[in-house]
Amino acid sequence: MPQLRVAMAQIDTTVGDLDGNVAAVREWTARAARDGAHLVLFPETAVTGYPVEDLALRPSFVAASRRAVGRLAAEIADDGHGDVAVVVGYVDHHEGRGRPQNCAAVLHGGRVVGRYAKHHLPNYGVFDEYRIFTPGDDLLVARVRGVDVAVAICEDLWQDGGPVQMADDAGAGLLAVLNGSPYERNKDDVRLELVARRAAEAGCPIAYVNAVGGQDELVFDGDSLVVAADGTVLARGPQFRESLVVTDLDLPAAVTTPGWEERIARVTVSEEPVPAYEPRASEVLEPLPDVADVHAAIVLGLRDYVRKNGFRSVIVAVSGGIDSALVASLACDAIGAENVVGISLPSGYSSQHSRDDARELAERCGFEYRQYAIAPMVEAFLATVPLQGVAEENLQARVRGTTIMGLANQEGHLTLATSNKSELAVGYSTLYGDSVGGYAPLKDVPKTLVWELSRWRNAEAAARGEKPPIPENTITKPPSAELRPGQTDQDSLPPYDVLDAVLEDYVEGDKGRADMLAAGFDGALVDSIVTLVDRAEWKRRQFAPGPKISLKAFGRDRRLPITNRWREPQAPASLTPPVDVKTDGTVAGG
């Protein structure tokens, strides 16, 4: 059987930076060539970055993408690697309709020798590809060193039939799949099961290369795979870092002279098989355990958001509480403590232990620490505009927000918001106060997971012989906004383990009241939480972006109207009498 050394380059690209992305593809192609690769695979739209969203609707952007791919092919040949077959994602347009397409190009000998357009365009969750791109309908099969390699792109693998079945019909010896598959908790297991199933259906190994890096609210975790038709994992790359995943494959020889079949486009890159060589063992890395991979995802998302948007440093309001402590720790892990500024902003209600915990956090993490008392500013405001009750409590948060943003503006920092998903869900954050910021690392992290991440991070530090970054008192004390004497979060919210369980059903599971009652939740509790969630949509719409880690994050995943009078029915759906609609539009029955 012919041999083929396949290299999957899981690289971190930047949307719109075509020159930088082309340079990265050249660099990683050179690495693969030095490693003896015959075929190099890059992620979905690696030339343009992913996702490009409505940039694809600009003819100038599509034209630049096409030129970049042609230039890339020539430059790889100029680098002396023209004999290596490279498959890379980019944005092209449909020749007939002129509409943009999500494409893959096969590069060889200084030219673009093959082109494939993605068939299945996802239009759910964070994806809007159906409204942006035009689908393709042909399968590309490129003969590389005597092996027929079929090409597909991401969603093509998630849908039954289509390119996978076509690859089997075409007698492909390998199915190469380019991916921009965002991270979610436990998605690595789902991907592996999917790739194994599709490899069996295609009747050949699948090489699944995935992007890595952060792009706004999405994080791509790599975790590239090669899986044999019998489900054996032949190679598996690391998560959350760039890597070249190389594997030697014994593949069936192409048995027919290249020709044309219905909806299958064949191109010949090279007929001559590779001379026999001694294969090397491939790495098969295990995915990170849960919590560890969440931490890695948030760190990568934060690092790339800072780096790709031109910031050098971040500023965090450190209160002595668990949320700001974890955010500061994450920032130090992402960009280094020397690039983090922590600001303590105590009010007249701030406890001494909170002030001490904030200072200790800075000492443990090693970031710059300053303290500015806000009581004089609050008093001056109240002397001019008398406020009471909740308005007075929120004023303290808004003075803190103004102070942090003023310092960020003056010194050039990116402000990190510290609110978590549980607080955002029920509106337990002050607009223009503790919600201020350009990026929110905990936006998709429920409060119970905030504690898990904090304990995990401390345990990891201890295991390495380092000082744990987060003070123990910060983890163990009852959470409080400290906006009035003796206040705790549980004065107005249920315990966070209960709250998060309801939120998981309602926000991520889209379950109704009847479903939650059937699951054993108290009706009054469900009604109060659902009401808080529904009323807080206008706040969430104004919140900063943050890394998606769950099945359904606020923002791109969950899109609900702000002006909305729908409320969950109070009676279980199963007890509601049937209702018929008459032809005149009136309601009958009940």
N, C-alpha and C positions, 0 to 999 in steps of 0.2 A: 504493500500500500504506500502511496506517496506520503511523504512527511511534510509538515508545514509548521514553522515556528510562528505563532501568533502572539502579538503584543497588544494589550489593551491599555491605552494611556488615559487613565482617569485624571483629568486635569481641571484646574480652576480657572475658568474664563470670566470675562467681564462683558456684560451686555453693552453693545455699541462700540467697544474698543477693538475694531477689526484688525488694526495693525498689531496691537498687543497680542491678540488671540492668534493671529497668523504666526507671529514670532514664537509663541509657545508651541504651536503645532510643529513648526520646523525644529525647535529644540528637542521636543520629545520624540519626533521621528528620527532625529540623529542618534538619540540615545538607543532607540529600538534597533536601528541599523547596526550600531556598534555591538549590540547584544545578539546580532545574527538573525533578527526577525525578517520574515519574508512578507508578512502581512501585518499592518498596524491599523488599529481601530481607535477612533476618537469619538467622544460623546455627541449627542444630538445638538445640532446648530452650534458646534464648538467655534466656528468661525465668527459668528455674530454674538455669541453668548445666549443663554436661555433662562427664562422665556423673554422673547423680544416684544411681546404684547403688540400694541398698535404701531410700533415702529415698522412692522411688516407691511402696513398699509401705505407707507411712503415709497413711491417708486424710486426715489433717490437712494433710500436705504437698501432696497432689493438690488438695485444696480451696483451699489458699492459691494454688496455681499458677493455677487457674481464675479466682479472684477477681482475681489480678494481671493476667491478660490482659484481662478486662473493664474493669478500671480503666485499663489502658494505652490501650485503644481510645478511651475517653472523654477521657483526658488529651491524646492526640495531637490530637483534635478541638479541645479547649480551647486548645491551643497554636496553633491556626489552620491545622492541616494535615490536617483531616478529609477533604479531597478527594484526598489521596494514598493509594493502596492499599499496605498494609503486610502482608507475610507474615513471620510470626515463629514460632519453635518454642517449645513449652511442654509440660507434662505434663498430660494430661486423664484421664478414665476412660471405660471402655466403658459406654454407657448401660444395656445389658442385663445384662452380667456384673458390673459394678462394679469390674472390674480396671483398673489403670492402663494408659494408652496414651501412646506417644511421638507427639506431634501437632504440626501446624502450623495456625495460625489466620490467616485473612485479615481484616484490620481496615480499616474504611472508614466515614466519616461518624459516628464515635463508637461504632460497634458492631462486634461480631464477626459477620461476614457469611458466613463459610465455615470449615469445619473438615476436616482431613485427618489420618488415622491411618496411621502408617508400616506398610507391609505386611511387609517382610522384616526380621526381628529377628536381628542377628548373635549368634552363640553360639560364637565361636572367639577365640583370642588374648586380647586384653584385654577382650573384650565378653561380657556376660552378659545381654543384653537379652531373650532368649527366656524366661528364668526370671522376669523382672520384669514385662514388658509383654505385653499382648494385641495381636495384629496386627490391622490394619484390612484391609478388602477393597474399599472403594470408592475411585475416583479423583475428586479434586476438580478441576473446571475452572472457573476464575473469569474472567468476561469483564471485562477492564479496558481502557477506552478503545477498545472495539470489537475487541479482540484476545482470543482464548481462551488463557488461561494455565493450564496443568496444573501441579500441585504434587506433588513427591515428596520423600522424606527419605533421604539418605545411602545406606544399604545397598540401598534400592530400586533404585539405579543400578548396584550391583555384581552384581546377580542378573539372569540372562536373563529376558526376558519381563516379566510383571507390569506395574507402572505405566508403564514405558517403552513397551511395546507398546500399552497402553491409551491412552496419550497420542496415539499415532499413530492408533489407531482412532477417537479422539474428535475428530480433526482439529485438535489444539491448534496454535497458532501459536508458542508458547514453552513450554518445560518448565523450571520453576523448581525447583531442588533445594537443600534446606537441609542443611548438613553439619556434623558434628563428627568430622572425619577426622584422627586423630593422625598426627604426623610419624614417618616412618622414612626412613632414607637411601635416596635414589633413588626415593622414592614419587611425587615430582612428575611424573616421566616416565610412571609407570604411570597416574596420575590423568588426565593429558592424553590418553593413548591411549584410556582408558576413556570419557571424556566425548565424545571425537570419535566413537567407535564407537556410543555410545548416541544421539548427536544424529542420526546417519544412520538408526538404527533408528526413532527417534521421528519423523523427517521434519521436524524443526524445530530451531531453535537451543536450546541448553541454557545456562541461567545457573546456575552452580555456585558458591554462596557457602559459604565454609568459616570455621570459628571460628579464633581466634588466642589464644594464651596458654597458661599452664601450669596443670595441675590434678593435684596429687599427682605420679604417675609419668608422666603423659601431657603431651605438648606439642603444641599445635595451631599449624600454621604458616601459616594463611591460604592464600595462593596461589589466590585465587578466579579463576574462569574464565568467559568466555562463548565458546562454540564454535558455529559455524554447522553446518548439516546436512551441508555438504560438507567439514567438518573444519577450516575456516579459523578460526584463533584471532582473535576480534574484540576481546577485552580480557583482560588478565591482571594481577592485583594483586600487591603485594609479599608477601614472606614475613616472618613473625615480628613483624609490627607491625600495629596497627589501621589501617584504611584504608577509604575509600569508593571503590569501583571503579565508575565510571559509564560507561555505553555507550549510544549511540543506535542503535536497531534499526528496520529496515523489516521489518514482519511482515505476514503475510497476514490479511486481514479475516475475522472470524467470518462464516460463510456461512449459518448456520441460526439460527432463533429458539431461545433457550434452552429445552431440554426435558429429558427424562429418558431415558437409555438404561440398559441393564443394567449395574450397578456403576459408573456414572458419574454423579456429582452435579454439577450445574451451578448456579452462582450468578452473578447479574449485579451487578457493581460499578458499571460505567458503560458505556453504549452508545456515547456520542458520541466519535468519534475526535478525537485531538489535532489542532488546526490545524497546517498544515504549517510546519515550522521548519527552519533550517539546522543539520544535525547537526554535532557536534564529533568530532574524532579521539579515539579512545580509547587509553589507555596499554596497551601489551603488554610487560610487564616480563619479563626473562629470570630464571629461577631462579638462586639462588646456586650457585656451584660447590661440589662436594663438599669436605669439611673446613670450608669457610667456613660452610655451612649447619648442619653438626654443631655448630660453635662457637656459632652463633646460637641453635640449639635449646637447648643446655645453659644458655646465659646467660639466655634467656627463662624456661626452667623454673625455674632457681634464683631469679631475680628474683621471679617470681610466687609461688613457695613461701614466700619470706621475707615478701613484702608481704601476701599473702592470709592468712597465719597470724599476723599481728600482730607480727612481729619487726622490729627496726630495724637490727640489726647481726649479724655472724657472727664466729665465732672459729675459727681453723684452726691445727693443730699443724704448723708448718713445720720440716721436718727437714733441708732442703738437698737433698732428693731431687726427682725429676721429678714425681711424683704430687701432692705437697703444693704444689709450685711452681705447677703448672697450676691446681689448685683455688683457690689464693689469687689468681692472675691472673684466673680466671673470676669469682670473687666481686667483685673490683674492677670488672670490666667490667659486672657485673650490678647492683650497688648502690652503687658508688663506693668508692674506697679509704678515704675517711673513715669508712666504716661497717664496716671489716674490721680485725680484730685478729689478728696472727700471733704465735704463741708457740713459741719454740725450747726444746726440752726435752732437752738433751744428756745422755747417760749417760757412763760411763767408757769406753765403746767408740766414742763418736762422734768421727769424725775432725775435724781442724781445718778441712779444706776444706768439710765439710758445714756446720759452724757459720758459716764465712765466706759460703758460698753462701746460707744462710738469711737472713743479715743483708743481703747484697747484693740479694736478692729484695725485701726490704722497702723498701730504698732506691729500687730501680727502680720498684716499684709505688706506693710512697707510703703504705703502710698502717702502723698502729701496730705496733711490734715490741717484744717483751719476751723475756727469757731466764730460765729457771729450771732449774738443774742438778738432775737427778733422782738422781744417784749417792748422796747422803746418805739419801734416802728408800728407795732400793733396799737399801742397806746395813743400815738400821734394820730393814727387813722381814726380811731374811735372817738377821739376828742373833736374831730371834724365831722365825721359821719357816724352817728351812734347806731350800732348794730347790737343785736341780742340773740341769744339762743344759738341755733344751728348756723345762722349767718355769721355770728361772732366766731364760732368754732372754725368755720370754713375760711374766715379771714386770715387766721394764722397760717393755714396751708397756702393761701394765695400769696401772702407776704413771702413765705419760703420760696414759692415758685418764681416770683418776681426777682428775688435775690439771686437764686441759682441761675436764672436765665440772663440776668445782668452780668454776672461773673463770666458765664459762658460766652456771651457776646463780646465782652471786653478782652478776654484772654484767648478766644478761639477754640474753646472746647466743644465737644458734642455732649449735650446733656442726656443722661440716661434716666428714663422714668423707672420707678421702682414698683409700680402696682402689679399685682399678680392676676391670674385669670379669674379666680374666685371673686376678687374685689370688682373687677371689671364687669363680671356677670351681673352682680346685684347693684352696681352703681356706687360701691363703697369706696369712692375716691373723689377728690375735689377737683372739679374742672378748673383749669388754670392754676391749680395748686400742686398737689402731689402727682397730678397727671401730666405735668409739663415734661417735655423731653423730645428729642429727635429720634430716639430708639428705645424700645421697651423690652429688655431681655426676658422678662417673666410674663409677657403678655399671654402666652399660651400655657403657663405653668400654674396649675391649681395650688392652693395654699398647702394642702397636705404634701404635695410633691416638693414644695419649697423646703419644708422640713427634711424630707428624705434627701434631697440634694445637698443640703447643708451638712447633715450627719455624714453622708457619703464622702463629701469633700474633706471633712475633718479626719475621717478614718483613713482616707488615702494619704493625707499628709503624714499622719502618725505612722502608717506602714512604711513610709519612705524616710522616717526619722526626722521629719520636719515639724515645725510648730503648726498645729491646726489653725487655719486662718480665721475662723469664726468663733468668737467667745462663747463658751458653754452657756453662760447666763442668757445670752441672746437667743439661743435655741430653746431653752427650757422655760423661760418666763412667759406669762400669758400675753398674747399680742394686744397692742393698744396703740391708737393714734395719738393718745395723750393730748387731747384737745380740751379736756375738762378734768377736774380732780377725780382720781380713781377710775377713770374710764377704761374699759376693755372692749375688744371687738364683740365679745359674746353678750354685751348689753343689748345689742341691736341685731345680732346675727345668731343663727343656731351654731352649735359646734361645727368646726370646719370639716370634720370627717363626715358628718351628716350632710352639711351643705354641699360638699363636693360630690357626694353620691347622687344627690338629686340633680345637680348641675350636669353631671355626666349623662344622665338619662335624658334630660330636657334639651341641653345644648348640643351635645355630640350625638345623642341617639334619636333626637327629634320625637321623643315619646310624648304622648298626651297625658292629661291628668288621669284618665282611666287606667292607662298602662302603668303609671307610677303607683297608683293605689293598689293595683293588682300585684305589684312588686313588693308591697308591704309598707310603703311610706304613709305617714299620717296625712290626712286630707288637708287639715289646716296648715300644716307645714308646707306641703306642696303648693297650696294656693298663695301663701305669702312669698315663697321664693320665686314662683313663676311670675307673680305680679312685679316683683323687684326687677327681674330680668327683662321683662317686656318694657318696663318704664325707662330702663337705662340705655335703650338703643341709641338715643341721641348723643349720649356721652361717649359711647364706644365709637361712634362714627368720627369723633374728633380726636381719637387717641392715636398715639404714635405707632409706627410699624414695629413688629417684633417677630422673632423666629417661630415658625410653625413646628410643633412637635407632636400634635395630636391628630386624630382623624379629622376633626373639625375645629379649626381655629377661628376666632373672631376676625373679621375682615374679609379676606378673599374667599374663605370657605363658607361663611355663614352670612347671607345677605338678606336682611329683612327691612321692611319699610319703617321709617321713623314714625310717620303718621299712620297709625294702625290701631283700629278699634277691635280687632279680633282678640278674644280672650278664650282660654281653654274652657270647655264646658264643665260645669260643676258636677253634673251627674255622669256616672260611667256610661260610655258609649253604648254598652250592651243593654242598658236599661232604658235608653231613649226610644220612644215609639217610632215606627217607620213613618216617613214623611214622603208624600207624593206631590209632584208639582203638576197642576192642571195646565192645560194648553193656554189658558188666559193669564198664566203667570202667578195666580194666587196659590197659597199653600193649603193642601188638604190633609186631613188626618191630624190627630193630636190636638 
